[in-house]
Amino acid sequence: MTEIATAAETEPEKTVDSATSDSIPAEWEASILAFACHYCAFAAADLAGVMRLSYSPNVKIIRLSCTGKLDHSYVLRAFERGIDGVFVAG
């Protein structure tokens, strides 16, 4: 039995681009929630603030004592409440 390859199988990049280009407004920005380790990633974010460097206001940082203690339920809860992306840095 022979199968005919569909356009999605042979050219997935074009299919994804055409499916998403019409559905995302140009002014849309993703809301990102970052879980940061107190001693590593949060220290770097704090240093960026001291140096007067800026990042997008749609990024919210939550400081943790250690990202190893991050429970998966917090990540799932963030997505349930409308966060578009989660960044875990340790």
ABEGO torsion letter per residue (X at the ends): XBBBBBAAAABAAAAAAAAAAAABBAABBBBBBBBBBAABAAAAAAAAAAAGBBBBAABBBBBBABAAABBAAAAAAAAAAGBABBBBBX
